[in-house]
Amino acid sequence: MRVCSERRQRRWPVHEFGKENVHVNSGADLAFRSGFNPHYAGKRAECDGGAHIAGTKYAGRQFFAGSLTGAYRDYGDYPWRWYLMTELTQMPTGYAQEAVWCDEGSLILEDE
């Protein structure tokens, strides 16, 4: 699960993610292609993943629930797709971000 490094005071605008472009994620210097999937826009979802536990060599499970924006990022030549989740209703204790990037394989759509 990738955590958004940007914290914004407003909602994530969908139109910013609607173009097919190649970007460089300055946090990890990984190239990605961004896009928009209208089928996922506004869908309620759950995302189960993991993250590094600070100060250790271990990772722990993390659970999120919220709304998908439809925005995605594909990483690598064989695309590894991540969707942006906002309006978080469930998140780990102490999670300070307003959004999270979820691996497509870890998503469970609530309405389907």
Backbone as a printed PyTorch tensor [residue, N CA C, xyz], in Angstrom:
tensor([[[  0.8410,  -1.1580,   0.0000],
         [  0.0000,   0.0000,   0.0000],
         [  0.8910,   1.2260,   0.0000]],

        [[  0.6850,   2.1440,  -0.8980],
         [  1.4620,   3.3790,  -0.9470],
         [  0.6700,   4.4680,  -0.2460]],

        [[  1.3170,   5.1840,   0.6130],
         [  0.6700,   6.2700,   1.3270],
         [  0.9070,   7.5550,   0.5690]],

        [[ -0.1400,   8.3420,   0.3890],
         [  0.0070,   9.6270,  -0.2990],
         [  0.9560,  10.5100,   0.4920]],

        [[  1.9270,  11.0600,  -0.1840],
         [  2.8570,  11.9460,   0.4950],
         [  2.3510,  13.3800,   0.5040]],

        [[  1.3230,  13.6400,  -0.2730],
         [  0.7710,  14.9850,  -0.3400],
         [ -0.4570,  15.0840,   0.5540]],

        [[ -0.5010,  16.0900,   1.3930],
         [ -1.6630,  16.3200,   2.2380],
         [ -2.3220,  17.5910,   1.7250]],

        [[ -3.5730,  17.5020,   1.3650],
         [ -4.2840,  18.6560,   0.8180],
         [ -5.4810,  18.9800,   1.6910]],

        [[ -5.8500,  20.2320,   1.7170],
         [ -6.9970,  20.6740,   2.4960],
         [ -8.2960,  20.4850,   1.7480]],

        [[ -8.2460,  20.2370,   0.4550],
         [ -9.4490,  20.0610,  -0.3420],
         [ -9.5240,  18.6440,  -0.8590]],

        [[-10.6460,  18.2860,  -1.4540],
         [-10.8010,  16.9470,  -2.0290],
         [ -9.8530,  16.7760,  -3.2040]],

        [[ -9.4940,  15.5440,  -3.4980],
         [ -8.6440,  15.2460,  -4.6410],
         [ -9.4730,  15.4110,  -5.8990]],

        [[ -9.1790,  16.3900,  -6.7510],
         [ -9.9700,  16.5700,  -7.9690],
         [ -9.7100,  15.4580,  -8.9780]],

        [[-10.7860,  14.8830,  -9.4680],
         [-10.6800,  13.7760, -10.4060],
         [-10.0240,  14.2170, -11.7030]],

        [[-10.3140,  15.4460, -12.1640],
         [ -9.8060,  15.8720, -13.4590],
         [ -8.2860,  15.9490, -13.5170]],

        [[ -7.6040,  16.0580, -12.3980],
         [ -6.1400,  16.0830, -12.4100],
         [ -5.5600,  14.7420, -12.8430]],

        [[ -6.3280,  13.6630, -12.7030],
         [ -5.8120,  12.3380, -12.9620],
         [ -6.3430,  11.7450, -14.2580]],

        [[ -7.1070,  12.5040, -15.0250],
         [ -7.7580,  11.9650, -16.2020],
         [ -6.8780,  11.8160, -17.4270]],

        [[ -5.6910,  12.3710, -17.4370],
         [ -4.8220,  12.3180, -18.6110],
         [ -3.8260,  11.1760, -18.4910]],

        [[ -3.5220,  10.5670, -19.6150],
         [ -2.4970,   9.5230, -19.6550],
         [ -1.1410,  10.2000, -19.8210]],

        [[ -0.3410,  10.1960, -18.7980],
         [  0.9840,  10.8050, -18.8350],
         [  1.9520,   9.9240, -18.0740]],

        [[  3.2180,  10.0970, -18.3490],
         [  4.2410,   9.4300, -17.5670],
         [  4.8380,  10.4640, -16.6300]],

        [[  4.8940,  10.1310, -15.3570],
         [  5.3890,  11.0360, -14.3280],
         [  6.5160,  10.3550, -13.5780]],

        [[  7.2080,  11.1190, -12.7710],
         [  8.1770,  10.5440, -11.8490],
         [  7.7100,  10.8640, -10.4440]],

        [[  7.5300,   9.8360,  -9.6550],
         [  7.1400,   9.9760,  -8.2650],
         [  8.3900,  10.3520,  -7.4920]],

        [[  8.4920,  11.5880,  -7.0540],
         [  9.7210,  12.0830,  -6.4400],
         [ 10.0560,  11.3670,  -5.1400]],

        [[  9.0520,  10.7810,  -4.4720],
         [  9.3090,  10.0880,  -3.2170],
         [ 10.1470,   8.8320,  -3.4160]],

        [[  9.8770,   8.0710,  -4.4520],
         [ 10.5900,   6.8250,  -4.6590],
         [ 11.3290,   6.8000,  -6.0010]],

        [[ 11.2260,   7.8630,  -6.7810],
         [ 11.8530,   7.9520,  -8.0970],
         [ 11.4680,   6.7910,  -9.0140]],

        [[ 10.2230,   6.3750,  -8.9460],
         [  9.7060,   5.3240,  -9.8100],
         [  8.8080,   5.9530, -10.8580]],

        [[  9.0160,   5.5820, -12.1150],
         [  8.1640,   6.0980, -13.1840],
         [  6.8170,   5.4010, -13.1170]],

        [[  5.7590,   6.1530, -13.3940],
         [  4.4270,   5.5730, -13.4270],
         [  3.5920,   6.2610, -14.4840]],

        [[  2.5630,   5.5640, -14.9290],
         [  1.5990,   6.1150, -15.8770],
         [  0.3060,   6.3130, -15.1080]],

        [[ -0.2390,   7.5250, -15.1570],
         [ -1.4860,   7.7900, -14.4410],
         [ -2.6600,   7.7230, -15.4050]],

        [[ -3.8140,   7.4240, -14.8540],
         [ -5.0220,   7.3280, -15.6600],
         [ -6.2600,   7.4110, -14.7900]],

        [[ -7.3990,   7.1710, -15.4050],
         [ -8.6830,   7.2660, -14.7050],
         [ -9.5930,   6.1360, -15.1610]],

        [[-10.1830,   5.4250, -14.2040],
         [-11.1230,   4.3500, -14.4760],
         [-12.4970,   4.7820, -13.9680]],

        [[-13.4140,   5.1850, -14.8500],
         [-14.7190,   5.6740, -14.4030],
         [-15.5400,   4.6180, -13.6700]],

        [[-15.2610,   3.3220, -13.8970],
         [-15.9880,   2.2530, -13.2070],
         [-15.7400,   2.2940, -11.7040]],

        [[-14.5520,   2.7520, -11.2840],
         [-14.2040,   2.7940,  -9.8660],
         [-14.5300,   4.1350,  -9.2030]],

        [[-14.7770,   5.1700,  -9.9680],
         [-15.0060,   6.5090,  -9.4020],
         [-16.2280,   6.5140,  -8.4860]],

        [[-16.0230,   6.9470,  -7.2530],
         [-17.1030,   7.0680,  -6.2840],
         [-17.4950,   5.7760,  -5.5920]],

        [[-16.8720,   4.6580,  -5.9460],
         [-17.2060,   3.3650,  -5.3240],
         [-16.6250,   3.2930,  -3.9180]],

        [[-17.4230,   2.7440,  -3.0010],
         [-16.9450,   2.4770,  -1.6430],
         [-16.1220,   1.1920,  -1.6960]],

        [[-15.0050,   1.1780,  -0.9990],
         [-14.1220,   0.0170,  -1.0540],
         [-13.3740,  -0.1630,   0.2610]],

        [[-12.8370,  -1.3460,   0.4050],
         [-11.9490,  -1.6680,   1.5120],
         [-10.6100,  -2.0780,   0.9120]],

        [[ -9.5520,  -1.8050,   1.6480],
         [ -8.2080,  -2.0920,   1.1650],
         [ -7.3990,  -2.6470,   2.3280]],

        [[ -6.8660,  -3.8250,   2.1300],
         [ -6.0530,  -4.4700,   3.1500],
         [ -4.6420,  -4.5760,   2.6140]],

        [[ -3.6960,  -4.0940,   3.3710],
         [ -2.3130,  -4.1250,   2.9170],
         [ -1.3640,  -4.1020,   4.0820]],

        [[ -0.1550,  -3.6890,   3.8240],
         [  0.8450,  -3.6470,   4.8740],
         [  1.7770,  -2.4820,   4.7010]],

        [[  2.4900,  -2.1710,   5.7500],
         [  3.4550,  -1.0710,   5.7080],
         [  4.5570,  -1.3330,   6.7240]],

        [[  5.6640,  -0.6970,   6.5090],
         [  6.8090,  -0.8060,   7.4070],
         [  6.4310,  -0.2780,   8.7880]],

        [[  6.8740,  -0.9670,   9.8360],
         [  6.6870,  -0.5000,  11.2080],
         [  7.9410,   0.2830,  11.5700]],

        [[  7.7720,   1.5700,  11.8060],
         [  8.9100,   2.4630,  12.0600],
         [  9.7980,   1.9310,  13.1800]],

        [[ 11.0940,   2.0150,  12.9550],
         [ 12.0640,   1.6110,  13.9540],
         [ 12.3160,   0.1090,  14.0100]],

        [[ 11.7110,  -0.6500,  13.0890],
         [ 11.9130,  -2.0960,  13.0640],
         [ 12.2350,  -2.5530,  11.6440]],

        [[ 12.5100,  -3.8200,  11.4910],
         [ 12.6870,  -4.4000,  10.1610],
         [ 11.4340,  -5.1390,   9.7240]],

        [[ 10.3170,  -4.9100,  10.4340],
         [  9.0740,  -5.6300,  10.1930],
         [  8.0120,  -4.7670,   9.5240]],

        [[  7.0240,  -5.4450,   8.9950],
         [  5.8520,  -4.7720,   8.4370],
         [  4.6230,  -5.3000,   9.1700]],

        [[  3.5690,  -4.4930,   9.1780],
         [  2.3300,  -4.8970,   9.8280],
         [  1.1510,  -4.7180,   8.8990]],

        [[  0.0450,  -5.3620,   9.2040],
         [ -1.1670,  -5.2550,   8.4020],
         [ -1.8340,  -3.9130,   8.6560]],

        [[ -2.4160,  -3.3580,   7.6020],
         [ -3.1670,  -2.1100,   7.7110],
         [ -4.4690,  -2.2630,   6.9370]],

        [[ -5.5470,  -1.7060,   7.4860],
         [ -6.8600,  -1.7930,   6.8580],
         [ -7.3960,  -0.3860,   6.6350]],

        [[ -7.9360,  -0.1400,   5.4350],
         [ -8.5400,   1.1390,   5.0940],
         [ -9.9090,   0.8930,   4.4740]],

        [[-10.8190,   1.8360,   4.6710],
         [-12.1090,   1.8460,   3.9730],
         [-12.3670,   3.2860,   3.5740]],

        [[-12.9470,   3.4800,   2.4010],
         [-13.2100,   4.8300,   1.9200],
         [-13.7910,   4.7880,   0.5230]],

        [[-13.6590,   5.9000,  -0.1990],
         [-14.1870,   6.0230,  -1.5600],
         [-13.0450,   6.1040,  -2.5580]],

        [[-13.1750,   5.3600,  -3.6450],
         [-12.1870,   5.4270,  -4.7090],
         [-12.4890,   6.6230,  -5.6030]],

        [[-11.4410,   7.2780,  -6.0570],
         [-11.6180,   8.4340,  -6.9390],
         [-11.6860,   8.0100,  -8.4030]],

        [[-11.1990,   6.8270,  -8.7060],
         [-11.0790,   6.3790, -10.0940],
         [ -9.6770,   6.6240, -10.6350]],

        [[ -8.9160,   7.4820,  -9.9620],
         [ -7.5360,   7.7590, -10.3760],
         [ -6.6700,   6.5450, -10.0780]],

        [[ -5.7760,   6.2330, -11.0090],
         [ -4.8540,   5.1310, -10.7760],
         [ -3.4670,   5.4830, -11.2790]],

        [[ -2.5170,   4.6780, -10.8340],
         [ -1.1390,   4.7580, -11.2960],
         [ -0.6680,   3.3480, -11.6110]],

        [[ -0.0610,   3.1950, -12.7870],
         [  0.5310,   1.9250, -13.1890],
         [  2.0420,   2.0440, -13.0770]],

        [[  2.6470,   1.0960, -12.3800],
         [  4.0980,   1.0670, -12.2090],
         [  4.6680,  -0.1230, -12.9700]],

        [[  5.7810,   0.0790, -13.6550],
         [  6.5040,  -1.0020, -14.3090],
         [  6.0180,  -1.3360, -15.7010]],

        [[  6.8280,  -2.1310, -16.3970],
         [  6.4960,  -2.5630, -17.7560],
         [  5.3110,  -3.5170, -17.7610]],

        [[  5.2300,  -4.3660, -16.7350],
         [  4.0620,  -5.2110, -16.5450],
         [  3.2610,  -4.5060, -15.4560]],

        [[  2.2390,  -3.7220, -15.8410],
         [  1.6180,  -2.7670, -14.9160],
         [  1.1890,  -3.3410, -13.5660]],

        [[  1.5940,  -2.6290, -12.5380],
         [  1.1910,  -2.8960, -11.1700],
         [  0.3090,  -1.7120, -10.7980]],

        [[ -1.0010,  -1.8860, -10.7650],
         [ -1.9600,  -0.7870, -10.6500],
         [ -2.3360,  -0.4920,  -9.2020]],

        [[ -2.3320,   0.8090,  -8.8920],
         [ -2.7050,   1.3300,  -7.5680],
         [ -3.8090,   2.3660,  -7.7530]],

        [[ -4.8610,   2.2820,  -6.9340],
         [ -5.9880,   3.2240,  -6.9930],
         [ -5.9670,   4.1560,  -5.7920]],

        [[ -6.3920,   5.3960,  -6.0190],
         [ -6.4320,   6.4010,  -4.9600],
         [ -7.7440,   6.3090,  -4.1940]],

        [[ -7.6500,   6.1440,  -2.8820],
         [ -8.8100,   6.0940,  -1.9920],
         [ -8.8050,   7.3370,  -1.1050]],

        [[ -9.9480,   8.0190,  -1.0410],
         [-10.1110,   9.2110,  -0.2010],
         [-11.3430,   9.0160,   0.6780]],

        [[-11.7580,  10.0840,   1.3600],
         [-12.9280,  10.0360,   2.2540],
         [-12.8520,   8.8000,   3.1420]],

        [[-11.7070,   8.6330,   3.7890],
         [-11.4440,   7.4420,   4.5950],
         [-12.3720,   7.3760,   5.8050]],

        [[-13.0390,   6.2310,   5.9550],
         [-13.9190,   6.0010,   7.1050],
         [-13.2750,   5.0630,   8.1120]],

        [[-12.3010,   4.2730,   7.6550],
         [-11.5150,   3.4090,   8.5410],
         [-10.0670,   3.4840,   8.0980]],

        [[ -9.1760,   3.5750,   9.0870],
         [ -7.7460,   3.6690,   8.8200],
         [ -7.0030,   3.2730,  10.0870]],

        [[ -5.7190,   2.9680,   9.9910],
         [ -4.9570,   2.6140,  11.1900],
         [ -4.9060,   3.7700,  12.1830]],

        [[ -4.8270,   3.4450,  13.4490],
         [ -4.6970,   4.4570,  14.4960],
         [ -3.4750,   5.3200,  14.2200]],

        [[ -3.6570,   6.6180,  14.2800],
         [ -2.5560,   7.5480,  14.0670],
         [ -2.2650,   7.8750,  12.6220]],

        [[ -3.0290,   7.3060,  11.6760],
         [ -2.8040,   7.6020,  10.2650],
         [ -3.1970,   9.0540,  10.0150]],

        [[ -2.2670,   9.8620,   9.5160],
         [ -2.4830,  11.3100,   9.4170],
         [ -2.8110,  11.8080,   8.0110]],

        [[ -2.7960,  10.9370,   7.0090],
         [ -3.0410,  11.3710,   5.6370],
         [ -4.5360,  11.3610,   5.3300]],

        [[ -4.9140,  12.0890,   4.2790],
         [ -6.3180,  12.1620,   3.8660],
         [ -6.6510,  11.1520,   2.7670]],

        [[ -5.6400,  10.4780,   2.2550],
         [ -5.8370,   9.5370,   1.1540],
         [ -4.7610,   8.4660,   1.2150]],

        [[ -4.9900,   7.3870,   0.4530],
         [ -4.0320,   6.2940,   0.3970],
         [ -4.1150,   5.6640,  -0.9870]],

        [[ -2.9690,   5.1960,  -1.5030],
         [ -2.9390,   4.4510,  -2.7590],
         [ -3.0410,   2.9760,  -2.4180]],

        [[ -3.9980,   2.2730,  -3.0140],
         [ -4.2360,   0.8660,  -2.7250],
         [ -3.9400,  -0.0020,  -3.9460]],

        [[ -3.2390,  -1.0880,  -3.7210],
         [ -2.9670,  -2.0690,  -4.7610],
         [ -4.2970,  -2.6460,  -5.2380]],

        [[ -4.4860,  -2.7170,  -6.5480],
         [ -5.7430,  -3.2070,  -7.1030],
         [ -6.0920,  -4.5970,  -6.5800]],

        [[ -5.1090,  -5.4300,  -6.3760],
         [ -5.3350,  -6.7780,  -5.8750],
         [ -5.7810,  -6.8320,  -4.4260]],

        [[ -5.6210,  -5.7360,  -3.6920],
         [ -6.0200,  -5.6720,  -2.2910],
         [ -7.3700,  -4.9800,  -2.0900]],

        [[ -8.0040,  -4.5470,  -3.1690],
         [ -9.2850,  -3.8300,  -3.0760],
         [-10.4650,  -4.7930,  -3.0280]],

        [[-11.4210,  -4.4620,  -2.1830],
         [-12.7130,  -5.1530,  -2.1580],
         [-13.7700,  -4.0800,  -2.3190]],

        [[-14.4940,  -4.1040,  -3.4420],
         [-15.5530,  -3.1340,  -3.6870],
         [-16.7650,  -3.5240,  -2.8620]],

        [[-17.3260,  -2.5730,  -2.0940],
         [-18.4300,  -2.8730,  -1.1890],
         [-19.7420,  -3.1160,  -1.9100]],

        [[-19.9280,  -2.5320,  -3.0830],
         [-21.2020,  -2.6410,  -3.7970],
         [-21.2590,  -3.8350,  -4.7500]],

        [[-20.2190,  -4.6300,  -4.8120],
         [-20.2050,  -5.7310,  -5.7800],
         [-20.0040,  -7.0570,  -5.1090]]])
